[in-house]
């Protein structure tokens, strides 16, 4: 594992997760994690349901996972970002995603813009069970 993780302030479990990926996949994970950590400095990050996820005040915001089409970068409230590059996946929830198969496909400018929107536009997933599956929009100041 690279000593750079500690300089970035990355969660150790996420650094270890990234280090376990293939040589082709590792750069994608490292760039995503570094960019997310940089843009959401106040976020708590951890491995959640076997994948890296970042939380603001206990609410899941963004995470990534390996799937058949590639690395899925998912924003829990991304359906409301009004971003055509994010493919809305869920019908019941407000998630939206993009898939990457190469680090060269990641557009830093887009990713940073989406992370800014992820802080400003949030649905309350943290209390989803308590509200019996009903999502409510959080009033978050940007």
Residue pairs with C-beta under 8 A, 6 or more apart in sequence:
1 15
1 16
1 19
2 15
2 19
5 12
5 15
5 18
8 33
8 34
8 37
8 38
9 37
10 33
10 34
10 37
10 45
11 45
11 46
11 52
13 46
13 47
14 33
14 45
14 46
14 47
14 52
15 33
17 29
17 47
17 51
17 52
18 26
18 29
18 30
18 33
18 52
19 26
21 28
21 29
21 66
25 66
25 71
27 103
28 71
28 100
28 102
28 103
28 106
29 52
29 64
29 71
31 103
31 106
32 64
32 71
32 73
32 100
32 106
32 111
33 45
33 52
35 106
35 108
35 111
35 112
35 115
36 43
36 45
36 54
36 62
36 115
37 43
37 45
37 54
39 111
39 112
39 115
39 116
40 54
40 56
40 61
40 62
40 115
40 118
40 119
42 56
43 54
43 55
43 56
43 61
44 54
44 55
44 56
44 58
45 52
45 53
45 54
45 55
46 52
46 53
46 55
47 53
48 60
48 63
50 65
51 63
51 64
51 65
52 63
52 64
53 60
53 61
53 62
53 63
54 60
54 61
54 62
54 63
55 61
56 119
56 122
57 126
58 126
59 76
59 122
59 124
59 125
59 126
59 138
60 76
60 125
60 126
61 75
61 76
61 77
61 118
61 119
61 122
62 73
62 74
62 75
62 76
62 114
62 115
62 118
63 73
63 74
64 71
64 72
64 73
64 74
65 71
65 72
65 74
66 72
67 99
69 99
69 101
70 99
70 100
70 101
71 99
71 100
71 101
72 97
72 98
72 99
73 97
73 98
73 99
73 100
73 111
74 89
74 95
74 96
74 97
75 81
75 86
75 95
75 96
75 97
75 114
75 117
75 118
76 93
76 94
76 95
76 118
76 122
76 123
76 125
77 94
77 95
77 118
77 121
77 122
77 123
78 86
78 88
78 94
78 95
78 96
78 97
78 114
78 117
78 118
79 86
79 88
79 90
79 93
79 94
79 95
79 96
80 94
80 121
80 123
81 96
81 114
81 117
81 118
81 121
83 96
83 110
83 113
83 114
83 117
85 98
85 110
86 96
86 97
86 98
86 114
87 96
87 97
87 98
87 99
88 95
88 96
89 95
89 96
89 97
92 133
93 123
93 125
93 135
94 123
94 135
100 106
116 142
119 140
119 142
120 140
120 141
120 142
121 140
122 137
122 138
122 140
123 135
123 136
123 137
123 138
124 131
124 135
124 136
124 137
124 138
125 135
127 136
128 134
128 135
